[in-house]
Amino acid sequence: MTPVPFPPAPSPVSGTNDWNQAAHLLCVRLDSLGDVLMCTPAMRALRVQHPGRRLTLLTSPAAAALAPHLPDIDAVLAYEAPWMKSSAADPPEHHIGQIAALARHRFDGAVIFTCYSQSALPAALLCQLAGIPLRAAYCREKPYQLLTDWIADPEPGALVRHEVQRQLDLVRHLGAEVMDEGLSFVPLPADMTAVRARLRQAGIDPAARWLVLHPGASAPARRYPQRHWTGLIRELHERIGCPLVLTGGAHEMTLIDGIDVPPDASVHSLAGQLSLGELGALLAQASLVVSNNTGPAHLAAAVGTPVVDLYALTNPQHTPWRVPNRVLNHDVACRYCNRSVCPEGHHDCMEKLAPGQVADAVCNLLKQTEPYRTRAIAD
């Protein structure tokens, strides 16, 4: 194996002037699509801090699909880090190769984004070994030489912030601020055209009222029960009567196919049929989105579409950001557990949220937003 050349260790403490001069930064967020979207305002702040700055995102293979749709990111690197959930058991040589690959980019600094239940230190070590001289993150333990700039993490003991605010506060510590704090996702023109064609093929006028329903979620604890989706569709059909479009990945088609639909309702499934860009384009053109607390809820917020968020109380910091919304939940004794799967064997945290309550929220939000909302419908 060829040895990896490592530069001398950098100074243990930097100043914000060093960050102001850093022309090529690595942004590290190794989680899922929604987690990366919630970092986009902070990454925009980093972009405008230095004229001509180049930003590269190091993220999970799944979230790397965001690459064509993030206007503030110049390049995306995919890495299945061994300290992240559900990562593959790659041999050590693979990770040594990752260090060498990062070293070749000669980054001036790395900003490591984490939620409060994660440690930034493994990624900090990766970046230090790759010779990146500036490294910033939240940390609870003393990082010594692993981080040049760090904030003692106050969460969750002293406070819990929205995930977007957490990341904005981190980069503000480095001297980066921005006026526009909205999430970023830009569908490609081809995505918009393809989605309009699919809608018309299903008999849906893209310019009329129609809703998107997203029944799935990667974390079982965050899923609204399948039978409640059946009840919600019935309620929406009786009270609104507009077309409903069901979305999900190919692995969620069984869940969606198991939802009973009234025979005279206009319900169309696009599960497993859309690319990420097409999903974003679909959400951008919808009147409203109903979703579990999962990636498409943040994607809807990023394209400016109102969201009714069926919000299991597994964590308190991931509500829709800077978009009209209704967040629906019911209190549970085990709230804010941050678990994907309930250790007590409960099927979900949403059992008592009645479909009628969700339909009420949909009608209320439509009434307040639809008269003022202009959707992207032009050919």
N, C-alpha and C positions, 0 to 999 in steps of 0.2 A: 504494500500500500504506500502511495506517495505521501510523505508528510505534508501537513497543512502549514504554510508559513503564517505565523502570527506576529503582528506588529507589537511594539512595546506597549505595556499597559498604560492607559491614559491617566490623567490627574483624577483623583477621586471626587472632586467637586468642581462644577462648572458654574458660570454665570449666564444670565439671560442673553448677554451680548454674544456669547458663543452660539446660542441657538439662532439669534438674529442673522448670523453670518452663515449658517449651515445651509448649503445649496441643495443637497440631496439627502432626503430623510426616508427612513424606513418606518412605516406604521405597522405595528404588529397587533393583529386581532385574529386569533386562531379558532374562533367559534363559528357559529352558524350565520346564515344570511341575515337574520334579523339583528343579531348582535353587531355585525359589521355596519348595517344601515344606521344603527344608533350612534356609530362613531363618525358618520359623514360630516356633521357640523364641525366637530373638532378637527377633522382632517382639512376641511375648508379653511378654518382659522389658521392652520399651519401653512396652508398654500399661500394665503395672502400676506403672511408675516414677512416673506422674503420675495422680492420681485424675481421671477424666473425660477423659483424653487421647483424642484422635481420631487414628486412623492411616489414611493413604491409601497404597495400593500403586501404584507406577508400574512396569509390567511389559510383557512382549511380548504381542501379540494372542493367541497360543496359550495362554499362561499366565493370561491374563485370565479364562479360563473357570473358574478356581478361585474367583472372587468369591463365589458363594453358600455356599462350603464352608469359609471361613476365619473362625472366630469372633472373632479379634482384629483383623480388618481392617474398617473402616467403609465404605471405597469403593475401587474399583479403576479406574485409568486405563491404557489400552492405548496403547503407543507403539512403533513400529517404528524403533528408533534406527539411524542410518546406520553407527555404529561396531560394531554387532553382526553376528554371522554370519548370512548369508542374508537380510539386510534388503533392502527394495525401494529402487530408485533414485528416491526422491521429490525434487521440486524444493526449492530452499532456502526458498521461501515456506512450505512445509509445516512445516519445523522452526522457523521464526520464529513461526509460529502456535502451535506447541507451547509455546514459551517464554511467549508471551502467555497461553495457557491456564493454565499453571502459576502465573503471576504473579497471576491472578485468585483463586486459592485462598488466597493470603496465608499460606502455610505458615510456621511458626515455625522449622522445621529440616528437614534432609534427611539420612537415613542411607543411604549408597550401599554396597550389598552386592556384592562381586565374588568370583570365584575367583582364585587367585594368578596365573593366566596372563592376567588381564585388567587393564586400566588403569581406574581410577575417574575419571580427569581429564576425559574428555568429558562424563560425567554431571555432574561437579562444575561444569563451565563452564555447562552447561544450567541447573543450579539457581542458580548465582550470577547469571546473566543474568535469571532469573525473580525475583530479589530475595529469595531464601530466606536469611535471615541466618545460620543455623547449618548447617554442612555437614561431615559426618564420613565417613571412609573409610580404608582401607589405601592406602598409596602408596609407591612406590620413589623417585620423583623428588621434589624439593622442590616442593610445590604452590603456595607463596607464598599469594596471596589466594584461590585457588580453594577451599581447604579451611580451615575454622576449627579443626577438630580432626582430626588424622591420626596414624596409627600407621605407622612405618616397617615395611614388609612383610617379615617374616622368611622367608617361604616363596618358593620351595622350598629356598633355600640352607641355612638353619639348621635347619629342621624342616618337616614336612608334617603338618598336623592334619586331622582329619575336617572336612568342609565345615561341618557344624553347629557344631562347636566354634570354628571360625574366626569365624563370625558372632557367637556368644555372647561371645567375647573382645572383639570390636569394641564391642558395646554395653555391656559391662562397663566399658570405658574411659570411657564416657559416664555411668556411675553406674547402669546398668540391670542388674538381676539377677532371676532367677526360680527358684523351686524346681522347677517342672514343666518339664523340658527335652525333653519328647517332641514329635514332629512333630504338626501339626494338620491334620485334614481331617474334616469332619462331613458325611456323606451326609444328604440331606433325607429325611423320612419317605416321600415319594412315590417316591424312588429305591429305598428298601428294599422297599416294596410291589411295585414293578414288577419288581424282580429276583427276588423270591420267586415271583411269577407265572410268569416265564420259566423258572425252575428246575423248577417243578412241571409246566409244559407239556412240558419235556424229559424228564419222568419222574424227576427228581432230588428227593429229600426234602431241603429246606434244612437240617433238623436233623441229618442223617446226615453221614457222612464223604464229602467230595468235594474235589477239588483244582482250582486254577486254574493253567494253563500259559500264559505269555506269550512267544511265540517271537520277537517283533520287537524292534527297537531303531532309533532314529533314526540312530545312528552305525553304519555297516557294520562297523567294527572290533570292535564290542561284541556282535555277533550269534553265538549258538551255531549251528553249521551245521544246515541244514534236515534233512539225513539223520540227524543225531544226535537231533533231536527225534523222528523216526520210531522210532529205537532206544529212546529214553527212554520213549515211550508204550507200546511193546511190553513193556519191563521193568516199568513200573508196572502194566500190565494183568495180567501174570503174577504179580507179587509182592503187589499190594495189591487189585486188582480193583475199585476204587471208581470212580465217575464222574469224568471229567476234562472241564473246561471250558476251551476255547481262547479267548483274547482277543487283540484287536489293532484297529488302526484300519482304515478302509475300504481304505486304500492297502496294507495288509498281508494282504489276503485271498488274493492269489495265493500268497504265502509259506505261509500256513496251509493253503490248499487243496492244496498240493503235498506235505504231510506224509502219508505212508501210515499208515493206521489199521487195526489188526487187525479183521477183519469182526465179531467177537463182542465187541469192546470198547465200553464206554459212553463215547463221546467226542462232545462237542457243541461246535460253534463258535458264538461270539457276536461274531465279528470284524465290525466295522463296524455293530453293532446297538445299542451302548450309548452313552449320554451319559457325560460325565465323572463326574457324580454317581452314575449307575448302575454304572459301573465301580468306583467306590469302595465302593458298597454291596455289589457282588458280592465284592470282595476281603475286605470286613469279615466276610462270612458264610462264607467258605471255611475249610476246615481248615488249608490251607497253600497258599502260592503259590510256583511255580517261575518265575523270570524272569531275563532278561538284566539287566545293570547299566543300567537305564533307568528312566524315570519311574514305571511301575507298581510297581517294587521299593520306591521311596520312598513311594508311595501305600499299599502294603500295610503298611509300617512305621507310617505315620500312622494307620491304622485298627486297628493292634495285631495283625496277622496274621503268623504265622511265615513266614519267607522263605528259600528256597534260592536264592541269588544266583549266577548263572553269570557270573563276574566277569572279564572281559577286563582284563588289566593295562595298560590305556591310561592309567589314573590311579589313585592309591592312596587317595583321600580321600572316596569316595562309597559306602562299604559301608552296609548297613541300620542304622539308628540306633535304639537302645533297644528292640529287639524280638528275640525268639529267632530265630536265623538260622544258616545255614551258607553260608560264602563259598567257592566252588570256583573254582580257576584252575590253570593250569600256567605255570611260569616260561618267559619268553621273553627273548631277548637285548635286544629293543627295548622292554622294559617301561617304563611311566610316560612314554610319549611324548606323552600328551595329545592325540593325533590322532584325528579321527573316521574318516578313511580312511587306510589304510596307504600310505605313499609308495613302498614296495617292491613294491606290487601283491599283497600277501598278502590272502587272502579274509577271514581273521579271526584272532584270537589264541586261539581256543578249540578248535582242531583235535584236540589230544591229550587233551581231557577226555572220557573215555568215558561213554556213557549209563549203564553199570552203576555208575560212581562217583556219578553224580547220583542214581540210584535208591537207593543206599545212604544217601546224605545225607537224602533224603526220608523213608525208613523210620526212620532214627535220630531225626530231628527230630520226626516224628509221635509216636514212642514217648515222647519226653520232654515234649512239650507238650500233646498231645491230652487226656490225663486231667485237666488243670488248666485247660483253655481253655473259656470260656463264650462262645458266639457270639451275635450279634444275630439271633435267629431268630423272635422273637415277632411275631405279627400286630399 
